[in-house]
Amino acid sequence: MASNVKEKLISSAIVVFAEHGYRHGKVADIVKGAKANIAAVNYHFGSKDNLFVHALREAYAIADAAYPAKGELADTAGAEEKIKAISRAVLRRSFDQGSAGDFNRIMSKTLHVPGSPIELILFEVRSMELDYLEATLAEFLETDSAPMIQLAKLNFFGLATIINKSPLGIQGLFAGDPGDADIAALIELQINVIVTSLRALTTHLVT
């Protein structure tokens, strides 16, 4: 029974944080959604931060199971193929309106918001995907320059998560009601933009 309550709290936390982010996500709403009480949160997690970490990990596990960052790449895949696979995974999560999109929604509504545990988030995300992305960017750019890799990472996330920043929402990116083919085409277009942007760094910047 105890583990069931813990799982319900994590599931409810994912929903609340995906809708409101960390700062505005209320423990009272999480408890209500889990049909539990505040004491259960304190018993299982000890703090809102710890509950958030568990929710973030579970949301990522669901997202990566549906849209794995490494895709179905062969061990011999080149850096550009890896960049495209990571980009495709992040973009597809942004378009997913179900549970596989919750991780992106949590991140978009939490990062850069005052009062959010940014260092805690970055620590968690590093082991999830960030280390792999940085290694892939270094391979793609053929550099070990930390500033250049950091700039490439900013470029990547700016372009790969731009869907979440649309003021009109995902529907606003299309003239009508988009079908799967429309979404897939837009994703592939954005992947090309990402690769072109990263390739430009190797042309215009000196490491």
SULBEL-V327663 format. One record per pair of residues at least 12 apart in sequence whose ideal C-beta (glycine too) atoms are under 8 Angstrom apart, sorted by the first residue. I is the first residue (numbers start at 1). J is the second residue. D is the distance in Angstrom with one decimal. If there is no record, write none. Layout:
I J D
I J D
This chain:
2 44 7.7
5 34 7.1
5 36 5.5
5 40 5.4
5 44 7.0
6 40 7.9
6 44 4.6
8 34 4.0
8 35 7.0
8 36 6.5
9 30 6.4
9 31 7.5
9 34 4.6
9 36 5.9
9 40 6.4
9 41 6.3
9 44 6.3
9 45 7.4
9 51 6.7
10 51 7.5
10 54 5.2
10 55 5.5
10 58 5.3
11 33 7.9
11 34 7.2
11 58 7.7
12 29 7.9
12 30 4.8
12 31 7.6
12 32 7.8
12 33 3.4
12 34 4.1
13 25 7.5
13 30 4.8
13 51 5.4
13 52 6.9
13 54 7.3
13 55 3.9
14 55 4.8
14 58 6.2
14 59 4.9
14 99 7.5
14 102 5.2
14 106 7.3
15 33 6.2
15 102 7.4
16 29 5.0
16 30 5.0
16 33 6.5
17 52 6.5
17 55 5.6
17 56 7.7
17 59 7.9
17 102 8.0
17 106 4.8
17 109 7.6
17 110 7.1
18 59 7.2
18 101 7.9
18 102 4.2
18 105 4.1
18 106 5.1
18 109 7.4
19 105 7.4
19 109 7.7
20 109 6.6
21 106 7.0
21 109 3.2
21 110 4.4
21 113 5.7
21 116 7.0
22 48 8.0
22 52 5.6
22 106 7.7
22 109 8.0
22 110 4.5
22 113 7.3
22 115 7.7
22 116 4.6
22 117 6.6
23 110 7.1
23 113 4.9
23 114 7.2
23 115 4.4
23 116 5.3
24 109 8.0
25 52 7.9
27 41 5.9
27 48 5.6
27 51 7.4
30 51 7.1
49 117 5.5
49 120 6.2
52 117 7.1
52 120 7.8
53 120 6.7
53 124 6.0
55 106 7.4
56 103 7.3
56 106 6.3
56 121 7.0
56 124 5.7
57 124 6.8
57 128 7.8
59 99 7.8
59 102 4.6
59 103 4.1
59 106 5.8
60 103 4.9
60 125 8.0
60 128 5.1
60 129 7.7
62 99 5.3
62 100 5.7
62 102 6.9
62 103 7.2
63 89 8.0
63 93 5.0
63 96 7.9
63 100 5.1
63 101 7.3
63 102 7.1
63 103 4.1
63 104 7.1
64 89 7.5
64 128 7.6
64 129 7.8
65 100 7.7
66 92 7.9
66 93 7.6
66 96 7.0
66 100 3.7
67 88 7.4
67 89 4.3
67 90 8.0
67 92 4.5
67 93 5.4
67 96 7.5
67 100 6.4
68 89 6.2
69 85 6.7
69 86 4.9
69 89 4.7
69 90 7.7
69 129 5.4
69 132 6.5
69 133 7.8
70 82 7.5
70 85 6.1
70 86 7.8
70 132 7.4
71 85 3.7
71 88 6.8
71 89 6.8
73 85 5.6
79 136 5.9
79 139 4.1
79 140 3.8
80 140 6.3
80 195 6.3
82 136 4.5
82 139 7.5
82 140 7.6
83 136 6.0
83 137 7.5
83 140 5.6
83 156 7.8
83 194 7.0
83 195 6.1
83 198 6.6
84 191 5.3
84 195 6.6
86 129 7.6
86 132 7.5
86 133 5.9
86 136 6.7
86 156 7.9
86 160 7.8
87 156 7.4
87 160 5.3
87 190 7.3
87 191 4.7
87 194 4.9
87 195 7.7
88 187 6.3
88 191 6.0
90 104 7.1
90 160 4.3
90 161 6.6
91 160 6.1
91 163 6.4
91 187 4.6
91 190 5.9
91 191 7.0
92 187 6.4
94 161 6.7
94 163 3.9
94 164 5.4
94 170 7.7
95 163 6.6
95 170 6.2
95 183 5.3
95 187 7.2
104 161 7.0
104 164 6.0
105 164 7.2
107 121 7.6
107 125 7.8
107 161 7.6
108 161 6.5
108 164 3.9
108 165 7.2
133 153 6.7
133 156 6.9
134 149 5.8
134 153 6.5
137 149 5.3
137 152 4.6
137 153 6.3
137 156 7.0
137 198 7.2
140 152 7.8
140 198 6.2
141 198 7.0
141 201 6.3
141 202 5.6
141 207 8.0
142 202 7.3
143 207 4.8
145 207 4.1
148 201 6.7
148 205 6.2
148 207 5.2
151 201 6.7
151 205 7.4
152 198 5.7
152 201 5.7
155 194 7.7
155 197 5.2
155 198 6.3
155 201 7.1
156 194 6.3
156 198 6.9
159 190 6.7
159 193 5.9
159 194 4.7
159 197 6.1
160 190 7.6
160 194 6.1
162 190 7.4
163 190 7.7
173 186 6.6
174 186 7.8
